[in-house]
Amino acid sequence: MKQRLYVLLLLTTILRIIGDAVESIALPWHLLNETTSLLSVAGYSLASMLPWVIVPPLMGRFLDRTEKKVRLAFIALFIQSFFALTIIKFASNIWAFYVLISLISALDVLHRYFGFTLIASMTLEESELQKLNAKVQTVGEVTSLVVFPVVGYLAYLFGIKLMLLDAVFLLIGALLLIPYLNVTVRREETIGERSELVQSRISNITVFVGIALVLLFNFAIAPARIFIFSALKNLTTGEIVYGLLNSVGTLGSLAGAIGITLFAHKRKIRISKPLIIGMLLESLGVLLLGLPSLVLLFAGILILNFGRQVLNISFDSLFQRIIPLEKLGTYKGIFDALATLIIPVSQLTFAWLIEHDVGVSMLAVGVFGFGVLSTVGFFILVHSIKKMAFTKEEV
């Protein structure tokens, strides 16, 4: 049954990615065309990410208390479809627009956490976790590769009315889940006990330091979107170029997902090394996005998304391995909230600096330094954890 649910997760991921493409292009470009201000784009980021600060700790805990997680995913997709239609009606009301963006994003938490906990219930082996997570990402990135240039062109033609397509695919995704509404998602007790053992090796101080490093890293990487819009805002066909950039970024993400899938299939792949590699590549990518060259813009988005994919897959596998399923939603929710909190703050800060004539290239060099600094700190932290775990095993 879990294998069938996993296949269904792959199908709903395809539909969800199509909707994501529509939202990530049509919504910010509608705001930019209405206001001609980069701050409106940063406001879109704030509206879409704020629910990921508030909702995950509450929703994660709620998700942990029920085994009928498929039912919750169905509800989320169905209501999201309604909100996608409603946002067309309120397209000229900026504040209502932001509220609806936040509601759609909040409901997205349920669907994404459903897939996250489903995979966590299937295995605890590192390489297998990496492979399952990478397959989901590979399917999503292949879909994005095809969809984003098409959506970019359609957004140029139809603008906010393209959200109708988002509503249709969200509804189809919800309907696919109906036969499985009563299926339970749980993990065997013995595996949960093993997960508790792994978790007990990590102290509160280590968790605090890890969160601080993630916050610093997210602050450094978050301005990537603002750098891109700053470079494209004066182009008459900016939506089309933005769609092409997303396609190039998708190639990078796809390469990262396929790479982990192949390594996990052919040999045992650990989690720590991909984490460090992903952080370094993202830091380099955001540096290139801030330099005054269209060629470097495409190169930067390719490297940024390759690193981001490797990093995200490995972080997901790390959480699924060390945290018991009955606490997974709560812990992941708290982590996501803290990691996400810094992103809109960073984007608003850098949008304000750029609009007050601070050089984009200088800002890019600065955030590259912050990214490398946090990566070095995380590298030291990971090796200290390994050393402590090895010492405890010897004792």
Secondary structure, 3 states (H helix, E strand, C coil): CHHHHHHHHHHHHHHHHHHHHHHHHHHHHHHHHHHCCHHHHHHHHHHHHCHHHHHHHHHHHHHHCCCCHHHHHHHHHHHHHHHHHHHHHCCCCHHHHHHHHHHHHHHHHHHHHHHHHHHHCCCCCHHHHHHHHHHHHHHHHHHHHHHHHHHHHHHHHHHHHHHHHHHHHHHHHHHHCHHHCCCCCCCCHHHHHHHHHHHCCCCHHHHHHHHHHHHHHHHHHCCHHHHHHHHHCCCCCHHHHHHHHHHHHHHHHHHHHHHHHHHHHHCCCCCHHHHHHHHHHHHHHHHHHCCCCHHHHHHHHHHHHHHHHHHHHHHHHHHHHHCCHHHHHHHHHHHHHHHHHHHHHHHHHHHHHHHCCCCHHHHHHHHHHHHHHHHHHHHHHHHHHHHHHHHHHHC
